[in-house]
Amino acid sequence: MGAVMVSRLALARTPNVAITLPTIQAFSTGCLINVDIVTRRQALSPDDFQALQLSVFPHMIIGVRADGPLPGQLLRFGVRFADGAKATTVGQRLDRTQLPQTPPPGPQLSLLLPGMSMRSGDEDADVLTMGLWLWPSPPRESFEFAVEWPVGGIELSIVELDGAAIADAAQHAAPYWPESPQDG
């Protein structure tokens, strides 16, 4: 069970979109970065609002090619460590039925499909919570976490995350099944 760190970071905000990072769950092997994507209609037409909401789901976007420009609908996340190593959610395979036989070279930032949708307060806003799995655990130095979503009006926004705090929290992670003598 991952140790939960509360961050309450606002990554980006426009009149129709807010992207926040409320918590990080630290595990011994990596961390789960929980992101809330909040949308509200405001002055958008019903069609534009629906298009905005659907663009949260990468499998709904047509035309994403590794050798071409990225579509403006594509919601993008990334990390960059102090040593220059980086990982993004761009170009990921969403088919998780074929797991690699050996661990891929790190770092990897994997987008987990959204897990929850709800209404939020008096603002008539929709909140979608998604997880980003960062593997392996980040180094103890501070590192950059980035988001960009052109269709949502979100220009490249970068915040600094504390790798040491994540590593310290990971020491409080607990196994789901305690080791028994026969597991040995």
N, C-alpha and C positions, 0 to 999 in steps of 0.2 A: 504494500500500500504506500503510495507516494506521500511524502510530506508536503503539505500545502503551504505555499507562500502567498500572502496577499500583496498585490502590487498596486492595484487601482490606477494604473497608467492609462491616460487617454492618448491613443496613438495618433488619431486624426479626427477632425470634425468639420463637416460642411453643413449647410442648411438642411440637407436630407439624409446625411449619413454620419454616424459616429462609430469609430472602431476603437475598442478599449481592450486592455489586457488586465482583467480583474485578478487572475490567479495563475500561479505556476505550480505544478505538481512535480516534485523532484524525486527521482528514483535512482537506484544505484547505477543503472545503465544509460540513463538519459533523462529528459524532462518533457512533460506535457505542458505546452504553453496554451492556456485557454484564452480564446479571443471571442469577444462579443461584437457582432456586427448589427448595429441598430439602424433601421431605415424608417423614414416617415415620408408620407406623401407630399405634404405642404403644397406647393404650386405645380407639382408634376401631374401630367395627365395620367389616367388609369393605365394606359398602355406603357408609358414611360416608367411608371412605378413598378409595374409587373416585370418589365425588362430589367430594371435595376435589381429587383429581388431575385430573379432567376439567374442573373450573372454571378451570384455568389457561388453557384454550383458549377465547377469547371467542366463537368461532362455535358453541360447544356450549351457550351460555347463551341461554335463551329469555326474551323480555320486556324487552329493553333498549330503552327509548324515550327520545328526546331530551327529551320533555316530562314524563317521570315520574321517580319515585325510582329510583335505581340498585339493581339486585339485589345482595344480599350476596355472591353467588358471583363477582361481577365483580372481577377483579384489576385495579387501577388504578395507573397511574404518571403523574407529572407533573413539570414544571419551572416555576420562577418566577424570573425575572431581577430584578436590582436595580431596573430601571426599571418593574417591575410587569407586564411582558409574561409570559404564561404559555401553556403547552400541556400537554394531557393525552392519554392513549391512549383516553379514553372517547369512544364514538360514532364510531370510525373505520370506514370501509368496508374490508372485508377483500378486496374484489374489486380487484385491482391490474391488471386487464386494460385498463382505461381510464385512461391516464395523462393528467394535465392538460396542456393546450397551453401554458400559461404557469405559471411558478412560483407556488404559492399564497403568501399572505402568511405571513410567519414570526412566531413560531417554530412549527415542527411537530415533534411527537414521535410517531414511527410505530413501532408494535409489529410486530416481525418474528416470524413463527411460530417456535416452538422448534426448535432445530437439533440437539439431542443429548439423549439420555436414557441414564442408566447407574445402576448400583448404587454405593453409596458406603461403603466400609470395613465396619467391624463393626456399624454402627448399623442396618443393613438399611434404609437411606434411599434414596429415588429423587431423583436430581438432574436437573433440566431446565434447560438453558441457553437463554436467549432474548436477542435483541438489541433495543435500542431506538435507532432512528436519530433523532438530534436535528439538525434543519436550521433555519436555517443554523448555522454555528459559533457557540457561545455567546460572549457578550461577555467581555472580559478580567476582569470583576469576578467575585467569588464568586456562586454562585447556588444555589437550593434544588432538591433532587431529592426527590420524595415517592413513597411507596407506601402503598396501603391495600387490604386484602383481608379484609373482615369474616368470610367463611366460614372463612378460615384463622386467625382470631383476631388478625389484624394491624390494629390501629387506625392512624390516620393517623400515619406516621413520616416525618420530614423530616431529611435530612442536607445539609450544605453541600459543594458541589463547587467546585473552584478553576478558574474560567474562564481565568485567566492561564496556568496549567499546561497546560490543554488547548490553548490557542492556541500556546504554546511548542512543545508536542509536535507540533502540526500542521505546524510548519515542517520537521519531519523526515519527513513523509509523502513517499512517492516514487510517481511515476506507474507504472501497470502496464506501459505501453508508452512508453519514452522517445521524445521528439519527434524525428522524422527530418526531414532537409532538405525532403523532398517534402510533409510534413505542414504545413509552414510558416507 
